[in-house]
Amino acid sequence: MTVDVVNNSNQKVGAVELRDEVFGGRINLSLIWESVVHANASERQGTHATKNRALVSGSGKKPWRQKGTGRARVGEIRNPLWRKGGTVFGPQPRSYDYQLPKKVELGALRAALAQKLKDGQVVIVDGLGVTEVKTKAAAALLRGFGVTGKALVIDIHPDDKLAKSLRNLPNVTCVPSSRVSARAVMHADRVVATRGAIEKLQEVLAV
């Protein structure tokens, strides 16, 4: 598979060869689903909490004696069966994160990039950069590539000026190639990547 490489003026300056064993073949959507679910779970705050019988306010004294009153036995007013009592097995603060095999993460990223390449939603550029830190210049750069809406910008080491210029654009995310995820790729309408980033990703995903 050969994909054109353009410059900042959106003019073709070359091409990059992509291996079919990496970005070709069947796209495993189930791996993408697993990676997205894992990424969403890891970002959950998990700060929910309810009070059990040890945490609710109230006396721990036995309201009446065990036998002889004709009433049901009870140990304390914080009893979960009573109004304003504690909650049984209620949610407690916890982390929703879990371990996902590295091969699954790499397979999901490989499938996500292959899907975007198949749909023609990937723009490969020779290099990315702006002369000054200015959001207007970064927005104009993306428009020059025909990129509108949600976009993901990938570089091996993103230029500091470009990263600062892009961070004010609400629907644009700029990440280094070592931290790109399948969820970020699938969330974007268009992917803008440098030649070096694509070659680096291909090298990692070929393993």
C-alpha positions in Angstrom: 0.0 0.0 0.0 1.4 3.4 -1.0 0.1 6.6 0.5 1.0 10.1 -0.7 3.0 12.5 1.4 2.3 16.2 1.3 3.9 19.3 2.6 2.4 22.2 4.6 1.0 23.6 1.4 -0.9 20.3 0.7 1.3 19.6 -2.3 2.5 16.1 -3.0 6.2 15.7 -2.2 6.6 11.9 -2.1 5.0 8.7 -1.0 5.4 6.3 1.9 5.1 2.5 1.6 2.9 0.8 4.1 3.1 -2.9 4.7 0.1 -5.0 3.9 0.8 -7.3 6.9 0.4 -4.3 9.2 -2.3 -2.1 7.7 -3.9 -4.6 5.2 -6.1 -7.6 5.7 -9.1 -8.0 7.9 -9.8 -5.3 10.4 -10.5 -6.7 13.9 -13.3 -4.5 15.3 -13.5 -6.5 18.5 -10.0 -5.4 19.5 -10.9 -1.8 18.9 -14.0 -2.2 21.1 -11.9 -3.8 23.9 -9.4 -1.0 23.8 -12.0 1.7 23.8 -13.8 0.1 26.7 -10.6 -0.1 28.7 -9.7 3.5 28.0 -13.1 4.7 29.1 -13.0 2.5 32.3 -9.5 3.8 33.2 -10.8 7.4 33.2 -13.8 6.8 35.4 -13.4 8.6 38.7 -15.0 5.9 40.9 -15.7 8.4 43.7 -19.2 7.1 44.5 -19.8 6.2 48.1 -22.7 5.2 50.4 -22.7 4.9 54.2 -23.0 1.5 55.8 -24.3 0.8 59.3 -20.9 1.8 60.7 -20.9 5.2 59.1 -24.4 6.5 59.4 -25.1 8.7 62.4 -27.1 7.3 65.3 -26.7 5.5 68.6 -25.4 2.0 68.8 -27.4 1.3 71.9 -30.0 -1.5 71.8 -33.4 0.2 71.7 -35.2 -2.4 73.9 -34.5 -5.7 75.4 -34.2 -8.8 73.3 -37.3 -10.7 74.6 -40.5 -10.0 76.3 -41.7 -6.9 74.6 -43.6 -8.5 71.8 -41.7 -6.4 69.3 -39.3 -7.6 66.7 -35.7 -7.9 68.0 -33.3 -5.2 66.9 -29.8 -4.3 67.9 -29.4 -0.6 66.9 -31.2 2.1 65.1 -28.5 2.1 62.4 -29.9 -1.3 61.3 -30.1 -1.4 57.5 -33.7 -2.5 57.7 -34.7 0.7 59.4 -35.4 4.1 57.9 -32.1 6.2 57.8 -30.2 3.0 58.5 -27.0 2.0 56.7 -26.8 0.7 53.1 -26.0 -2.9 52.5 -23.3 -3.6 49.9 -23.5 -0.1 48.5 -21.0 1.4 46.1 -17.6 2.4 47.6 -14.8 4.4 46.1 -12.7 2.2 43.7 -10.7 2.2 40.5 -12.4 0.9 37.4 -9.0 0.4 35.6 -7.8 -3.1 34.7 -4.9 -4.6 32.9 -5.3 -5.1 29.1 -2.7 -7.3 27.3 -0.2 -5.3 25.3 -0.9 -7.4 22.2 -4.5 -6.4 22.4 -3.6 -2.7 22.7 -1.2 -2.9 19.7 -3.7 -5.0 17.7 -6.5 -2.4 18.4 -4.3 0.5 17.3 -3.3 -1.4 14.2 -6.9 -2.1 13.3 -8.0 1.5 14.0 -5.3 3.0 11.8 -6.1 0.5 9.1 -9.7 1.5 9.2 -8.9 5.2 8.9 -6.5 4.4 6.0 -9.2 2.3 4.3 -11.7 5.2 4.6 -9.2 7.7 3.2 -9.2 9.7 6.5 -5.4 9.8 7.0 -3.2 12.7 5.8 0.5 12.1 5.9 2.7 15.2 5.8 6.4 15.6 5.4 6.6 17.7 8.6 4.5 19.8 10.9 5.3 23.2 12.4 4.4 26.8 12.7 6.6 29.9 13.0 4.8 31.3 16.0 2.5 30.2 18.8 -0.8 31.2 17.3 -4.1 29.3 17.2 -5.2 31.0 14.0 -2.1 29.8 12.2 -2.6 26.2 13.4 -6.2 26.3 12.3 -5.2 27.6 8.9 -2.7 24.8 8.6 -5.3 22.1 9.2 -7.7 23.8 6.8 -5.0 23.7 4.2 -5.1 19.9 4.5 -8.8 19.8 4.1 -9.2 18.8 7.8 -12.3 20.1 9.6 -14.1 18.8 12.7 -12.5 16.4 15.1 -8.8 15.8 14.2 -5.9 13.9 15.7 -2.4 15.2 15.0 0.4 12.7 15.4 4.2 13.4 15.4 7.2 11.6 16.9 8.0 14.6 19.1 5.3 17.3 18.5 6.7 20.8 17.9 6.2 22.8 21.1 4.9 25.8 19.1 2.5 23.7 17.2 1.3 21.9 20.3 0.6 25.1 22.1 -1.2 26.5 19.0 -3.4 23.4 18.7 -4.4 23.1 22.3 -7.0 25.9 22.1 -8.8 24.2 19.2 -11.7 22.3 20.9 -11.9 19.3 18.5 -8.1 18.8 17.8 -5.8 16.6 19.8 -2.0 16.5 19.4 -0.1 13.5 20.7 3.3 11.9 20.2 3.4 8.6 18.3 4.4 6.7 21.5 1.1 7.7 23.3 -1.5 7.4 20.5 -4.4 5.0 21.3 -7.1 3.2 19.3 -9.8 5.3 21.0 -8.1 8.6 20.0 -7.8 7.4 16.4 -11.4 6.2 16.2 -12.7 9.4 17.9 -11.2 11.6 15.3 -12.8 12.3 11.9 -9.4 12.9 10.3 -5.9 11.8 11.3 -2.9 14.0 10.4 0.4 12.3 10.9 4.0 13.0 9.9 6.0 10.6 7.7 8.3 9.8 10.7 5.3 9.1 13.0 3.7 6.7 10.5 7.1 4.9 9.9 7.6 4.6 13.7 4.1 3.3 14.3 4.5 0.8 11.5 7.8 -0.4 13.0 6.1 -0.9 16.4 3.0 -2.5 15.1 4.8 -5.0 12.9 6.0 -6.8 16.0 
